[in-house]
């Protein structure tokens, strides 16, 4: 077995600092895009762990030619979403990497917004031309009936997160998720082991599958810690006004609220502040996504980092392999996440 490639190895090859390479691989801010691209390319060439599968993409021109034939020369990858995926959304960084990789394979990534009328009438956006589309990628598209309609179009499709399926139902399509369970269970274990056993959850856990998995991980973590969940501390809503109303009903607070994502956590932070409740003095708070806002708010949020670059490369692999071989069994892929402690929990 060859020597495992480290961040320091990549830094030495490029004559850069270890910190600079780490920033590029973790999608941190404050780095020129040209430098980031050079580092990622070198990491791929050296077989760094995040990019171990990319040996299948070494001869990009050969693969591009094969894919062009398989796709009938269709060169568009259609991005379908109900929202505008601006910088705060975790997927915006993923899409940067996805677009670069697809461009090297000769594809264009074009965005098409699915509006309320499209969902109500089960129609495609007016900009979507099936005759040009080799495959579709769906983000923030959580209407089950609409998603099922898309799956029947006969176009290769990848969902990045899906509607919640608490009863085991799922879509007949490839699915890509961040790993939603392990790090939340670690957070619960760390907190309960330190004596902070009263933990609640804030977020509409049936909003999407990732929110549901995070909620289940919280409950499983409490079960493994042999600690009862106090149901009044489970607040099933996403936005500040609703959260504030539910918090106002409580006579006391848990030691920690785990939130479905950073934006729910920031809304919860504002709701708590408006009620005169201090974070982390009166209650600790944690989110999920490691958004830029999670680092800028006061106090900075404990959160769970999503490796958006590896999500991008996984999406490319799933899309291109589905284009090349439409009869493959459907895949559900999870990419690694990482717990990051900040001041909102006063690290244990």
Residue pairs with C-beta under 8 A, 6 or more apart in sequence:
2 47
4 49
5 43
5 46
5 47
5 48
5 49
7 18
7 21
7 22
7 25
7 48
8 18
9 46
10 21
10 39
10 42
10 43
10 46
10 48
11 17
11 18
11 20
11 21
13 42
13 46
14 21
14 38
14 39
14 42
16 35
16 39
20 31
20 35
20 39
21 39
21 43
22 28
23 29
23 30
23 31
23 36
24 31
24 35
24 36
24 39
24 40
25 39
25 40
25 43
25 48
25 50
25 309
26 305
26 307
27 93
27 307
27 308
27 309
29 292
37 100
40 51
40 97
40 309
43 50
43 51
44 51
44 54
47 55
50 307
50 309
50 310
50 313
51 310
51 313
53 313
53 317
54 313
56 63
56 317
57 63
57 316
57 317
60 104
60 105
63 105
63 320
64 104
64 105
64 106
66 324
67 105
67 106
67 134
67 320
67 323
67 324
68 75
68 106
70 323
70 324
70 325
71 134
71 135
71 323
74 131
74 132
74 133
74 134
75 106
75 107
75 108
75 132
75 134
76 107
76 108
76 109
76 110
76 129
76 132
76 133
76 134
77 102
77 107
77 108
77 109
77 110
77 133
77 134
77 135
77 136
77 137
77 319
78 110
78 112
78 128
78 133
78 135
78 136
78 137
79 95
79 109
79 110
79 111
79 112
79 136
79 137
79 138
79 139
80 112
80 114
80 125
80 128
80 136
80 137
80 138
80 139
80 141
80 150
81 111
81 112
81 113
81 114
81 138
81 139
81 140
81 141
82 113
82 114
82 115
82 119
82 140
82 141
82 142
82 143
83 89
83 113
83 140
84 113
85 91
85 92
85 95
85 111
85 139
85 140
86 92
87 292
88 263
88 291
88 292
88 293
89 140
90 178
90 289
90 290
90 291
90 306
90 308
91 139
91 140
91 160
91 308
93 308
93 309
94 160
94 308
94 309
94 311
94 312
94 315
95 109
95 312
96 312
97 308
97 309
97 311
97 312
97 313
98 109
98 137
98 312
98 315
98 316
99 109
101 312
101 313
101 316
102 108
102 109
102 316
102 319
103 109
105 316
105 320
107 134
109 137
110 127
112 124
112 125
112 127
112 128
113 125
114 125
114 141
114 146
115 125
117 123
118 124
118 125
118 146
119 143
119 146
122 145
122 146
122 149
124 130
130 153
130 155
133 155
134 155
134 156
134 323
135 155
135 156
135 157
135 158
135 319
135 322
135 323
136 150
136 155
136 156
136 157
136 158
137 157
137 158
137 159
137 160
137 315
137 319
138 147
138 150
138 157
138 158
138 159
138 160
139 160
139 161
140 161
141 147
141 150
141 159
142 161
142 162
142 163
142 164
142 207
142 208
143 163
144 163
144 169
144 171
147 159
147 162
147 163
147 171
147 173
148 171
150 157
150 173
151 157
151 171
151 172
151 173
156 319
156 322
156 323
156 326
157 173
157 174
157 322
158 173
158 174
158 175
158 176
158 315
158 318
158 319
158 322
159 171
159 173
159 174
159 175
159 176
160 175
160 176
160 177
160 311
160 315
161 175
161 176
161 177
161 208
161 209
161 210
162 170
162 171
162 175
162 208
162 209
163 171
163 208
163 209
164 205
164 206
164 207
164 208
164 209
164 211
164 212
165 209
165 212
166 206
166 212
170 332
172 330
173 330
174 318
174 319
174 322
174 330
174 331
174 332
174 333
175 330
175 331
175 332
175 333
176 311
176 314
176 315
176 318
176 333
176 335
177 209
177 210
177 213
177 332
177 333
177 334
177 335
178 210
178 306
178 307
178 311
178 334
178 335
178 337
179 334
179 335
179 336
179 337
180 210
180 213
180 214
180 217
180 288
180 334
180 337
181 213
181 214
181 216
181 217
181 220
182 217
182 337
183 304
183 337
183 338
183 339
184 214
184 217
184 218
184 221
184 258
184 288
184 304
185 217
185 220
185 221
185 224
186 339
187 221
187 258
187 286
187 302
187 304
187 339
188 199
188 217
188 218
188 221
188 222
188 224
188 225
188 258
189 221
189 224
189 225
190 348
191 197
191 199
191 255
191 256
191 284
191 345
191 348
192 199
192 221
192 222
192 225
192 227
193 225
193 348
194 348
196 255
196 256
196 284
196 348
197 225
197 227
197 255
198 230
198 233
198 254
198 255
198 256
199 218
199 222
199 227
199 229
199 233
199 254
199 255
199 256
199 257
199 258
200 230
200 233
200 234
200 235
200 254
200 256
200 257
200 258
201 215
201 218
201 219
201 233
201 234
201 235
201 257
201 258
201 259
201 260
202 235
202 237
202 243
202 257
202 258
202 259
202 260
202 264
202 265
202 268
203 211
203 214
203 215
203 235
203 236
203 237
203 238
203 259
203 260
203 261
203 264
204 211
204 236
204 237
204 238
204 260
205 211
205 212
205 214
205 215
205 236
205 260
206 212
207 238
207 260
211 260
211 261
214 258
214 260
214 288
215 260
218 258
219 229
222 228
222 229
230 254
232 250
233 250
233 253
233 254
233 257
235 243
235 246
235 247
235 257
237 243
237 246
238 260
238 263
238 264
238 267
239 267
240 267
240 268
240 270
240 271
240 274
241 271
243 264
243 267
243 268
243 271
244 271
244 274
244 275
247 271
247 272
247 275
247 277
248 275
253 277
253 282
253 283
254 283
255 283
255 284
256 283
256 284
256 285
256 286
256 345
257 265
257 268
257 283
257 284
257 285
257 286
258 286
259 265
259 268
259 285
259 286
259 287
259 288
260 288
261 287
261 288
261 289
261 291
262 287
262 288
262 289
262 290
262 291
262 293
262 294
262 301
262 303
263 287
263 289
263 291
263 293
264 287
265 285
265 286
265 287
265 288
265 294
265 301
265 303
265 344
266 287
266 293
266 294
266 297
266 301
268 285
269 279
269 285
269 297
269 301
269 344
272 278
272 279
272 282
272 283
272 285
273 279
277 283
279 285
279 299
279 344
280 299
280 343
280 344
280 345
280 346
284 302
284 344
284 345
284 346
285 301
285 302
285 344
285 345
286 301
286 302
286 303
286 304
286 344
286 345
287 294
287 301
287 302
287 303
287 304
288 303
288 304
289 303
289 304
289 305
289 306
290 303
290 304
290 305
290 306
290 340
291 303
294 300
294 301
294 303
294 342
295 301
295 342
299 342
299 343
299 344
300 342
300 343
300 344
301 342
301 344
302 339
302 340
302 341
302 342
302 343
302 344
302 345
302 347
303 340
303 342
304 337
304 338
304 339
304 340
305 337
305 338
305 339
305 340
306 335
306 337
307 335
307 336
307 337
307 338
310 335
310 336
311 335
314 333
314 335
318 331
318 333
321 328
322 328
341 347
341 348
